[in-house]
């Protein structure tokens, strides 16, 4: 499924490097280096690009100082971002410290001449900013999915009980429901080793023995019927 694309900006005083995410939100792709004219035309140009790519999502690189503080250049980026927001675009920021220097080094390694590097460095910086953001979001999503899986497994484990049968052998049971009937706590289990999904519940009654909580199987047919009826009533509520 395609995601809403994101336009990444490396905002400078004279030029704006522009990149865009691919439809799957995996990679950042170069668009252009735009030469600034003024807030009005600049905003219209970015708005037009957003319309072209069917998005309203903008990511602005934030050129913080190396110690993490925000200087005068950050104020300029936020001011321009405010104009984009007034034009109906949704703006978020991403730390771009050292990005321009890295982009310059990358182009230098590519053997480009100075003039060509100058034309492309802001665009490459925008690609690097956006790609870093996409990678960070992918890692965040992966961590969240792993946490959800661990939580589901932990919750599932809580419903798995290991009890002993009459011979003292361990039996794994899945706790389906618990209820109180006439002041006694009853647990309704499914036998995890029984392939029949319609098999009757195994019902255990909780009682205290020498100060310890123990569970014993309920074999009284009439009592079982009343417990089942109570279970059905509770389930229907």
DRENPA-3360 file (N, C-alpha, C; in nm, 2 decimals, always signed):
BEGIN
1 = XXXXXXXX = +0.08/-0.12/+0.00/+0.00/+0.00/+0.00/+0.09/+0.12/+0.00 ~ +0.06/+0.22/-0.09/+0.14/+0.34/-0.10/+0.11/+0.43/+0.02 ~ +0.22/+0.50/+0.07/+0.21/+0.59/+0.17/+0.20/+0.73/+0.11 ~ +0.15/+0.83/+0.19/+0.16/+0.97/+0.15/+0.31/+1.01/+0.14 ~ +0.34/+1.06/+0.03/+0.48/+1.10/+0.01/+0.52/+1.22/+0.09 ~ +0.65/+1.23/+0.12/+0.71/+1.34/+0.20/+0.81/+1.42/+0.12 ~ +0.80/+1.55/+0.12/+0.89/+1.63/+0.05/+0.99/+1.68/+0.15 ~ +1.12/+1.65/+0.13/+1.23/+1.70/+0.22/+1.29/+1.82/+0.17;
9 = XXXXXXXX = +1.32/+1.92/+0.26/+1.38/+2.04/+0.22/+1.51/+2.07/+0.30 ~ +1.61/+2.11/+0.23/+1.73/+2.17/+0.29/+1.72/+2.32/+0.26 ~ +1.67/+2.40/+0.36/+1.64/+2.54/+0.33/+1.77/+2.63/+0.36 ~ +1.81/+2.69/+0.26/+1.93/+2.79/+0.27/+1.88/+2.93/+0.24 ~ +1.97/+3.02/+0.25/+1.94/+3.16/+0.23/+1.92/+3.19/+0.08 ~ +1.99/+3.12/-0.01/+1.99/+3.14/-0.15/+1.92/+3.03/-0.23 ~ +1.93/+2.91/-0.18/+1.88/+2.79/-0.25/+1.81/+2.70/-0.15 ~ +1.72/+2.62/-0.20/+1.65/+2.51/-0.13/+1.67/+2.38/-0.20;
17 = XXXXXXXX = +1.73/+2.29/-0.13/+1.75/+2.16/-0.19/+1.62/+2.08/-0.16 ~ +1.57/+2.01/-0.26/+1.44/+1.94/-0.25/+1.45/+1.79/-0.29 ~ +1.39/+1.71/-0.21/+1.39/+1.56/-0.23/+1.25/+1.52/-0.20 ~ +1.21/+1.40/-0.24/+1.08/+1.34/-0.22/+1.09/+1.19/-0.19 ~ +1.01/+1.14/-0.10/+1.01/+1.00/-0.07/+0.94/+0.92/-0.18 ~ +0.98/+0.80/-0.20/+0.91/+0.71/-0.30/+0.77/+0.67/-0.25 ~ +0.69/+0.62/-0.33/+0.55/+0.59/-0.29/+0.54/+0.49/-0.17 ~ +0.64/+0.41/-0.15/+0.64/+0.32/-0.04/+0.70/+0.38/+0.09;
25 = XXXXXXXX = +0.75/+0.50/+0.08/+0.81/+0.56/+0.19/+0.94/+0.49/+0.24 ~ +1.02/+0.44/+0.14/+1.14/+0.37/+0.18/+1.27/+0.44/+0.14 ~ +1.26/+0.51/+0.03/+1.38/+0.58/-0.02/+1.35/+0.73/-0.05 ~ +1.46/+0.81/-0.03/+1.45/+0.95/-0.07/+1.51/+0.97/-0.21 ~ +1.44/+1.05/-0.29/+1.48/+1.07/-0.43/+1.50/+1.22/-0.46 ~ +1.61/+1.25/-0.53/+1.64/+1.39/-0.56/+1.53/+1.45/-0.65 ~ +1.50/+1.58/-0.63/+1.41/+1.65/-0.71/+1.48/+1.76/-0.78 ~ +1.53/+1.86/-0.71/+1.59/+1.98/-0.77/+1.66/+2.06/-0.66;
33 = XXXXXXXX = +1.74/+2.16/-0.71/+1.79/+2.27/-0.63/+1.72/+2.39/-0.68 ~ +1.63/+2.45/-0.59/+1.55/+2.56/-0.63/+1.62/+2.69/-0.58 ~ +1.64/+2.79/-0.67/+1.70/+2.92/-0.64/+1.59/+3.01/-0.58 ~ +1.61/+3.06/-0.46/+1.51/+3.14/-0.40/+1.48/+3.27/-0.46 ~ +1.36/+3.32/-0.45/+1.32/+3.45/-0.51/+1.26/+3.54/-0.40 ~ +1.18/+3.48/-0.31/+1.12/+3.55/-0.20/+1.02/+3.46/-0.14 ~ +0.97/+3.50/-0.02/+0.88/+3.41/+0.05/+0.76/+3.37/-0.03 ~ +0.70/+3.47/-0.10/+0.58/+3.44/-0.17/+0.60/+3.34/-0.29;
41 = XXXXXXXX = +0.69/+3.37/-0.38/+0.72/+3.27/-0.49/+0.77/+3.14/-0.44 ~ +0.86/+3.14/-0.33/+0.92/+3.02/-0.28/+0.81/+2.93/-0.22 ~ +0.72/+2.99/-0.15/+0.61/+2.91/-0.09/+0.52/+2.85/-0.20 ~ +0.49/+2.93/-0.30/+0.41/+2.88/-0.41/+0.47/+2.76/-0.49 ~ +0.60/+2.77/-0.50/+0.68/+2.67/-0.57/+0.67/+2.54/-0.49 ~ +0.69/+2.54/-0.36/+0.68/+2.42/-0.28/+0.54/+2.37/-0.27 ~ +0.44/+2.46/-0.27/+0.30/+2.42/-0.27/+0.27/+2.34/-0.40 ~ +0.32/+2.39/-0.51/+0.30/+2.33/-0.64/+0.36/+2.19/-0.65;
49 = XXXXXXXX = +0.48/+2.18/-0.59/+0.54/+2.05/-0.59/+0.46/+1.95/-0.50 ~ +0.41/+2.00/-0.39/+0.33/+1.91/-0.30/+0.21/+1.86/-0.38 ~ +0.15/+1.95/-0.45/+0.03/+1.91/-0.53/+0.07/+1.81/-0.64 ~ +0.18/+1.83/-0.70/+0.23/+1.74/-0.80/+0.25/+1.60/-0.75 ~ +0.30/+1.59/-0.63/+0.32/+1.46/-0.57/+0.21/+1.41/-0.48 ~ +0.10/+1.49/-0.48/-0.02/+1.44/-0.41/+0.00/+1.43/-0.26 ~ +0.07/+1.53/-0.20/+0.10/+1.52/-0.06/+0.09/+1.66/+0.01 ~ +0.08/+1.67/+0.14/+0.09/+1.79/+0.21/+0.19/+1.79/+0.32;
57 = XXXXXXXX = +0.27/+1.68/+0.31/+0.38/+1.65/+0.41/+0.51/+1.71/+0.37 ~ +0.56/+1.80/+0.46/+0.69/+1.86/+0.44/+0.79/+1.83/+0.55 ~ +0.91/+1.80/+0.52/+1.01/+1.77/+0.62/+1.12/+1.87/+0.60 ~ +1.14/+1.96/+0.70/+1.25/+2.06/+0.69/+1.37/+2.02/+0.77 ~ +1.49/+2.02/+0.71/+1.61/+2.00/+0.79/+1.63/+2.12/+0.89 ~ +1.66/+2.09/+1.01/+1.69/+2.19/+1.11/+1.83/+2.20/+1.14 ~ +1.90/+2.31/+1.10/+2.05/+2.32/+1.12/+2.09/+2.37/+1.26 ~ +2.07/+2.28/+1.35/+2.11/+2.31/+1.49/+2.27/+2.32/+1.50;
65 = XXXXXXXX = +2.31/+2.39/+1.60/+2.45/+2.40/+1.63/+2.50/+2.26/+1.68 ~ +2.63/+2.24/+1.67/+2.69/+2.11/+1.71/+2.65/+2.07/+1.85 ~ +2.63/+2.17/+1.94/+2.60/+2.13/+2.08/+2.44/+2.12/+2.10 ~ +2.37/+2.12/+1.99/+2.23/+2.10/+1.99/+2.14/+2.22/+2.01 ~ +2.21/+2.34/+2.03/+2.13/+2.46/+2.05/+2.09/+2.51/+1.91 ~ +1.99/+2.60/+1.91/+1.93/+2.66/+1.79/+1.98/+2.80/+1.77 ~ +2.04/+2.83/+1.65/+2.09/+2.96/+1.63/+2.00/+3.04/+1.53 ~ +2.06/+3.14/+1.47/+1.99/+3.23/+1.38/+1.94/+3.16/+1.26;
73 = XXXXXXXX = +2.02/+3.06/+1.20/+1.97/+2.99/+1.08/+1.85/+2.91/+1.11 ~ +1.84/+2.85/+1.23/+1.72/+2.77/+1.26/+1.60/+2.86/+1.26 ~ +1.61/+2.98/+1.31/+1.50/+3.08/+1.31/+1.45/+3.11/+1.17 ~ +1.55/+3.12/+1.08/+1.51/+3.14/+0.94/+1.43/+3.02/+0.88 ~ +1.47/+2.90/+0.91/+1.41/+2.78/+0.86/+1.26/+2.78/+0.92 ~ +1.25/+2.81/+1.05/+1.12/+2.80/+1.11/+1.03/+2.91/+1.05 ~ +1.09/+3.02/+1.02/+1.01/+3.13/+0.96/+0.95/+3.09/+0.83 ~ +1.04/+3.03/+0.74/+0.99/+2.98/+0.61/+0.89/+2.87/+0.63;
81 = XXXXXXXX = +0.91/+2.78/+0.73/+0.82/+2.67/+0.75/+0.68/+2.73/+0.79 ~ +0.68/+2.84/+0.86/+0.56/+2.90/+0.90/+0.48/+2.95/+0.78 ~ +0.55/+2.99/+0.68/+0.48/+3.04/+0.55/+0.42/+2.91/+0.48 ~ +0.49/+2.80/+0.49/+0.44/+2.68/+0.42/+0.32/+2.63/+0.50 ~ +0.32/+2.64/+0.63/+0.20/+2.60/+0.70/+0.08/+2.69/+0.67 ~ +0.11/+2.82/+0.65/+0.00/+2.91/+0.61/-0.06/+2.88/+0.48 ~ +0.02/+2.81/+0.39/-0.02/+2.77/+0.26/-0.09/+2.63/+0.27 ~ -0.11/+2.58/+0.39/-0.19/+2.46/+0.40/-0.11/+2.33/+0.41;
89 = XXXXXXXX = +0.03/+2.34/+0.42/+0.11/+2.23/+0.43/+0.15/+2.19/+0.57 ~ +0.17/+2.06/+0.60/+0.20/+2.01/+0.73/+0.35/+2.00/+0.74 ~ +0.41/+2.07/+0.83/+0.56/+2.07/+0.84/+0.61/+2.00/+0.97 ~ +0.71/+1.92/+0.95/+0.78/+1.87/+1.07/+0.93/+1.89/+1.04 ~ +1.01/+1.87/+1.15/+1.15/+1.90/+1.14/+1.24/+1.78/+1.16 ~ +1.36/+1.79/+1.11/+1.46/+1.68/+1.14/+1.60/+1.74/+1.15 ~ +1.67/+1.69/+1.25/+1.81/+1.74/+1.27/+1.90/+1.72/+1.15 ~ +1.96/+1.83/+1.10/+2.04/+1.81/+0.98/+2.19/+1.85/+1.00;
97 = XXXXXXXX = +2.23/+1.85/+1.13/+2.37/+1.89/+1.16/+2.47/+1.81/+1.07 ~ +2.56/+1.87/+1.01/+2.67/+1.82/+0.93/+2.62/+1.76/+0.79 ~ +2.49/+1.77/+0.76/+2.44/+1.72/+0.64/+2.50/+1.78/+0.52 ~ +2.51/+1.91/+0.51/+2.57/+1.98/+0.40/+2.71/+1.95/+0.38 ~ +2.79/+1.94/+0.49/+2.93/+1.90/+0.48/+2.94/+1.76/+0.42 ~ +2.86/+1.67/+0.47/+2.86/+1.53/+0.42/+2.82/+1.52/+0.27 ~ +2.72/+1.60/+0.23/+2.68/+1.61/+0.09/+2.80/+1.66/+0.00 ~ +2.86/+1.76/+0.05/+2.98/+1.82/-0.02/+3.09/+1.72/-0.04;
105 = XXXXXXXX = +3.12/+1.64/+0.07/+3.22/+1.54/+0.06/+3.18/+1.43/-0.04 ~ +3.05/+1.39/-0.04/+3.00/+1.29/-0.13/+3.02/+1.33/-0.27 ~ +2.99/+1.45/-0.30/+3.00/+1.50/-0.44/+3.15/+1.52/-0.48 ~ +3.23/+1.55/-0.38/+3.37/+1.57/-0.41/+3.43/+1.43/-0.44 ~ +3.39/+1.33/-0.37/+3.44/+1.19/-0.40/+3.39/+1.15/-0.53 ~ +3.28/+1.20/-0.58/+3.22/+1.16/-0.71/+3.29/+1.23/-0.82 ~ +3.39/+1.32/-0.79/+3.47/+1.38/-0.90/+3.40/+1.50/-0.97 ~ +3.30/+1.55/-0.91/+3.23/+1.67/-0.97/+3.31/+1.80/-0.96;
113 = XXXXXXXX = +3.30/+1.88/-1.06/+3.36/+2.01/-1.05/+3.29/+2.10/-0.95 ~ +3.36/+2.21/-0.92/+3.31/+2.30/-0.81/+3.17/+2.35/-0.85 ~ +3.15/+2.40/-0.97/+3.03/+2.46/-1.01/+2.91/+2.36/-1.01 ~ +2.94/+2.23/-1.05/+2.84/+2.13/-1.05/+2.81/+2.09/-0.91 ~ +2.91/+2.09/-0.82/+2.88/+2.05/-0.68/+2.80/+2.16/-0.62 ~ +2.82/+2.28/-0.65/+2.74/+2.40/-0.60/+2.60/+2.39/-0.64 ~ +2.57/+2.34/-0.76/+2.43/+2.32/-0.81/+2.36/+2.21/-0.74 ~ +2.43/+2.11/-0.70/+2.37/+1.99/-0.65/+2.38/+1.96/-0.50;
121 = XXXXXXXX = +2.47/+2.04/-0.43/+2.49/+2.00/-0.29/+2.37/+2.02/-0.20 ~ +2.29/+2.12/-0.23/+2.17/+2.14/-0.15/+2.06/+2.03/-0.17 ~ +2.05/+1.98/-0.30/+1.96/+1.88/-0.33/+2.01/+1.75/-0.26 ~ +2.14/+1.72/-0.27/+2.19/+1.60/-0.21/+2.17/+1.60/-0.06 ~ +2.19/+1.72/+0.00/+2.17/+1.74/+0.14/+2.02/+1.71/+0.18 ~ +1.93/+1.75/+0.09/+1.79/+1.72/+0.12/+1.76/+1.57/+0.11 ~ +1.82/+1.51/+0.02/+1.81/+1.36/+0.01/+1.86/+1.29/+0.13 ~ +1.97/+1.34/+0.18/+2.03/+1.28/+0.30/+1.94/+1.30/+0.43;
129 = XXXXXXXX = +1.89/+1.42/+0.44/+1.80/+1.45/+0.55/+1.68/+1.36/+0.55 ~ +1.61/+1.36/+0.43/+1.49/+1.28/+0.42/+1.52/+1.13/+0.44 ~ +1.63/+1.08/+0.38/+1.66/+0.94/+0.40/+1.68/+0.90/+0.54 ~ +1.75/+0.99/+0.61/+1.78/+0.97/+0.76/+1.65/+0.96/+0.83 ~ +1.56/+1.05/+0.80/+1.42/+1.05/+0.86/+1.35/+0.92/+0.83 ~ +1.35/+0.88/+0.70/+1.28/+0.76/+0.67/+1.33/+0.63/+0.74 ~ +1.47/+0.63/+0.75/+1.53/+0.51/+0.81/+1.50/+0.51/+0.96 ~ +1.50/+0.63/+1.02/+1.46/+0.64/+1.17/+1.32/+0.60/+1.19;
137 = XXXXXXXX = +1.23/+0.64/+1.10/+1.09/+0.60/+1.12/+1.07/+0.45/+1.10 ~ +1.14/+0.39/+1.00/+1.13/+0.25/+0.98/+1.18/+0.17/+1.10 ~ +1.29/+0.22/+1.16/+1.34/+0.15/+1.28/+1.24/+0.17/+1.40 ~ +1.18/+0.28/+1.41/+1.08/+0.31/+1.52/+0.96/+0.22/+1.50 ~ +0.92/+0.20/+1.38/+0.80/+0.11/+1.35/+0.84/-0.03/+1.38 ~ +0.96/-0.07/+1.34/+1.01/-0.21/+1.37/+1.01/-0.23/+1.52 ~ +1.06/-0.14/+1.60/+1.07/-0.15/+1.74/+0.93/-0.16/+1.80 ~ +0.84/-0.08/+1.75/+0.70/-0.08/+1.80/+0.63/-0.21/+1.77;
145 = XXXXXXXX = +0.65/-0.27/+1.65/+0.59/-0.40/+1.62/+0.65/-0.51/+1.71 ~ +0.78/-0.50/+1.73/+0.85/-0.60/+1.82/+0.79/-0.59/+1.96 ~ +0.77/-0.47/+2.01/+0.71/-0.45/+2.14/+0.57/-0.51/+2.15 ~ +0.49/-0.48/+2.04/+0.35/-0.53/+2.04/+0.35/-0.68/+2.04 ~ +0.44/-0.74/+1.96/+0.45/-0.89/+1.96/+0.49/-0.95/+2.09 ~ +0.58/-0.88/+2.16/+0.62/-0.93/+2.29/+0.51/-0.92/+2.39 ~ +0.43/-0.81/+2.38/+0.32/-0.79/+2.47/+0.21/-0.89/+2.45 ~ +0.19/-0.92/+2.32/+0.08/-1.03/+2.28/+0.13/-1.16/+2.33;
153 = XXXXXXXX = +0.26/-1.19/+2.32/+0.31/-1.32/+2.36/+0.30/-1.33/+2.52 ~ +0.33/-1.22/+2.58/+0.33/-1.22/+2.73/+0.18/-1.24/+2.78 ~ +0.09/-1.17/+2.71/-0.05/-1.19/+2.74/-0.10/-1.33/+2.72 ~ -0.05/-1.39/+2.61/-0.09/-1.52/+2.57/-0.04/-1.62/+2.68 ~ +0.09/-1.59/+2.72/+0.15/-1.68/+2.82/+0.07/-1.68/+2.95 ~ +0.02/-1.57/+2.98/-0.06/-1.56/+3.11/-0.18/-1.65/+3.11 ~ -0.23/-1.68/+2.99/-0.35/-1.76/+2.98/-0.32/-1.91/+2.97 ~ -0.19/-1.95/+2.96/-0.15/-2.08/+2.96/-0.11/-2.13/+3.10;
161 = XXXXXXXX = -0.18/-2.23/+3.15/-0.15/-2.28/+3.28/-0.10/-2.43/+3.27 ~ -0.01/-2.46/+3.35/+0.05/-2.60/+3.36/+0.01/-2.65/+3.49 ~ -0.08/-2.75/+3.49/-0.13/-2.82/+3.61/-0.09/-2.97/+3.60 ~ -0.11/-3.04/+3.71/-0.08/-3.18/+3.72/-0.21/-3.26/+3.71 ~ -0.20/-3.37/+3.64/-0.31/-3.46/+3.64/-0.31/-3.56/+3.76 ~ -0.40/-3.66/+3.76/-0.40/-3.75/+3.87/-0.28/-3.82/+3.89 ~ -0.20/-3.84/+3.78/-0.07/-3.92/+3.79/+0.05/-3.83/+3.83 ~ +0.02/-3.70/+3.84/+0.13/-3.60/+3.87/+0.20/-3.56/+3.75;
169 = XXXXXXXX = +0.15/-3.59/+3.63/+0.21/-3.55/+3.50/+0.16/-3.41/+3.47 ~ +0.25/-3.32/+3.41/+0.21/-3.18/+3.38/+0.12/-3.18/+3.26 ~ +0.01/-3.10/+3.27/-0.08/-3.08/+3.16/-0.10/-2.94/+3.13 ~ -0.08/-2.90/+3.00/-0.10/-2.76/+2.96/-0.24/-2.73/+2.93 ~ -0.30/-2.62/+2.99/-0.44/-2.59/+2.97/-0.44/-2.44/+2.93 ~ -0.54/-2.41/+2.85/-0.56/-2.27/+2.81/-0.68/-2.21/+2.88 ~ -0.65/-2.11/+2.97/-0.76/-2.05/+3.04/-0.85/-1.97/+2.95 ~ -0.98/-2.01/+2.95/-1.08/-1.94/+2.87/-1.16/-1.84/+2.94;
177 = XXXXXXXX = -1.19/-1.87/+3.07/-1.28/-1.78/+3.14/-1.27/-1.82/+3.29 ~ -1.30/-1.72/+3.37/-1.31/-1.75/+3.52/-1.43/-1.67/+3.57 ~ -1.49/-1.74/+3.67/-1.61/-1.68/+3.72/-1.63/-1.72/+3.87 ~ -1.72/-1.65/+3.94/-1.75/-1.69/+4.08/-1.89/-1.74/+4.08 ~ -1.91/-1.85/+4.14/-2.04/-1.91/+4.16/-2.06/-1.95/+4.30 ~ -2.16/-1.90/+4.37/-2.19/-1.93/+4.51/-2.07/-1.91/+4.59 ~ -1.99/-1.80/+4.56/-1.88/-1.76/+4.64/-1.75/-1.84/+4.61 ~ -1.75/-1.93/+4.52/-1.63/-2.01/+4.48/-1.58/-1.97/+4.34;
185 = XXXXXXXX = -1.45/-1.96/+4.33/-1.39/-1.92/+4.20/-1.37/-2.04/+4.12 ~ -1.43/-2.04/+3.99/-1.41/-2.15/+3.90/-1.34/-2.10/+3.78 ~ -1.25/-2.19/+3.73/-1.17/-2.16/+3.61/-1.21/-2.26/+3.50 ~ -1.24/-2.20/+3.38/-1.28/-2.29/+3.26/-1.16/-2.30/+3.17 ~ -1.11/-2.42/+3.14/-1.00/-2.44/+3.06/-1.03/-2.52/+2.94 ~ -0.95/-2.50/+2.83/-0.95/-2.60/+2.72/-0.82/-2.68/+2.72 ~ -0.83/-2.80/+2.69/-0.71/-2.89/+2.69/-0.63/-2.86/+2.56 ~ -0.51/-2.80/+2.57/-0.43/-2.77/+2.45/-0.39/-2.88/+2.37;
193 = XXXXXXXX = -0.40/-3.00/+2.42/-0.36/-3.12/+2.35/-0.48/-3.19/+2.28 ~ -0.60/-3.14/+2.31/-0.72/-3.19/+2.25/-0.75/-3.12/+2.12 ~ -0.75/-3.19/+2.00/-0.77/-3.12/+1.87/-0.91/-3.08/+1.85 ~ -1.01/-3.14/+1.93/-1.15/-3.11/+1.91/-1.18/-2.97/+1.96 ~ -1.22/-2.87/+1.87/-1.25/-2.74/+1.92/-1.38/-2.74/+2.00 ~ -1.47/-2.84/+1.98/-1.59/-2.84/+2.05/-1.59/-2.92/+2.18 ~ -1.47/-2.96/+2.22/-1.46/-3.04/+2.34/-1.51/-2.96/+2.46 ~ -1.56/-3.03/+2.56/-1.61/-2.97/+2.68/-1.50/-2.90/+2.76;
201 = XXXXXXXX = -1.53/-2.79/+2.83/-1.44/-2.72/+2.92/-1.39/-2.82/+3.03 ~ -1.27/-2.80/+3.07/-1.23/-2.86/+3.19/-1.24/-2.75/+3.30 ~ -1.32/-2.79/+3.40/-1.36/-2.69/+3.51/-1.28/-2.72/+3.64 ~ -1.21/-2.62/+3.69/-1.14/-2.63/+3.81/-1.20/-2.54/+3.92 ~ -1.21/-2.59/+4.04/-1.26/-2.51/+4.15/-1.14/-2.47/+4.24 ~ -1.13/-2.35/+4.28/-1.03/-2.30/+4.36/-1.06/-2.32/+4.51 ~ -0.97/-2.38/+4.58/-0.99/-2.39/+4.73/-0.86/-2.38/+4.80 ~ -0.87/-2.36/+4.93/-0.75/-2.34/+5.01/-0.72/-2.47/+5.08;
209 = XXXXXXXX = -0.59/-2.51/+5.08/-0.55/-2.63/+5.15/-0.42/-2.60/+5.23 ~ -0.43/-2.60/+5.36/-0.31/-2.57/+5.44/-0.25/-2.43/+5.41 ~ -0.34/-2.33/+5.38/-0.29/-2.20/+5.35/-0.25/-2.18/+5.21 ~ -0.25/-2.28/+5.12/-0.21/-2.27/+4.98/-0.33/-2.29/+4.89 ~ -0.33/-2.22/+4.78/-0.43/-2.22/+4.68/-0.41/-2.34/+4.59 ~ -0.51/-2.43/+4.58/-0.51/-2.54/+4.50/-0.63/-2.55/+4.41 ~ -0.63/-2.62/+4.30/-0.74/-2.64/+4.21/-0.77/-2.78/+4.19 ~ -0.90/-2.81/+4.20/-0.94/-2.95/+4.18/-1.05/-2.95/+4.07;
217 = XXXXXXXX = -1.05/-3.06/+4.00/-1.15/-3.08/+3.89/-1.29/-3.10/+3.94 ~ -1.38/-3.04/+3.87/-1.53/-3.04/+3.91/-1.59/-3.16/+3.83 ~ -1.64/-3.26/+3.90/-1.70/-3.37/+3.83/-1.85/-3.38/+3.85 ~ -1.91/-3.30/+3.94/-2.05/-3.31/+3.96/-2.12/-3.25/+3.84 ~ -2.20/-3.34/+3.77/-2.27/-3.30/+3.65/-2.36/-3.18/+3.67 ~ -2.44/-3.19/+3.77/-2.54/-3.08/+3.80/-2.47/-2.95/+3.83 ~ -2.36/-2.95/+3.90/-2.28/-2.83/+3.93/-2.22/-2.78/+3.80 ~ -2.17/-2.87/+3.72/-2.11/-2.83/+3.59/-2.22/-2.76/+3.51;
225 = XXXXXXXX = -2.34/-2.81/+3.50/-2.45/-2.74/+3.42/-2.47/-2.60/+3.47 ~ -2.48/-2.59/+3.61/-2.51/-2.45/+3.66/-2.39/-2.36/+3.63 ~ -2.27/-2.41/+3.63/-2.15/-2.32/+3.60/-2.15/-2.28/+3.45 ~ -2.19/-2.38/+3.37/-2.20/-2.35/+3.22/-2.30/-2.24/+3.20 ~ -2.42/-2.26/+3.27/-2.53/-2.16/+3.25/-2.48/-2.02/+3.29 ~ -2.41/-2.02/+3.40/-2.36/-1.89/+3.45/-2.26/-1.83/+3.35 ~ -2.18/-1.91/+3.29/-2.08/-1.87/+3.19/-2.15/-1.81/+3.07 ~ -2.26/-1.88/+3.02/-2.33/-1.83/+2.91/-2.40/-1.70/+2.94;
233 = XXXXX = -2.45/-1.69/+3.06/-2.52/-1.56/+3.09/-2.41/-1.45/+3.10 ~ -2.30/-1.47/+3.16/-2.19/-1.37/+3.16/-2.14/-1.33/+3.02 ~ -2.13/-1.43/+2.94/-2.08/-1.41/+2.80/-2.18/-1.32/+2.72 ~ -2.31/-1.34/+2.74/-2.41/-1.27/+2.67/-2.42/-1.12/+2.71 ~ -2.37/-1.09/+2.83/-2.38/-0.95/+2.88/-2.29/-0.85/+2.80;
% end
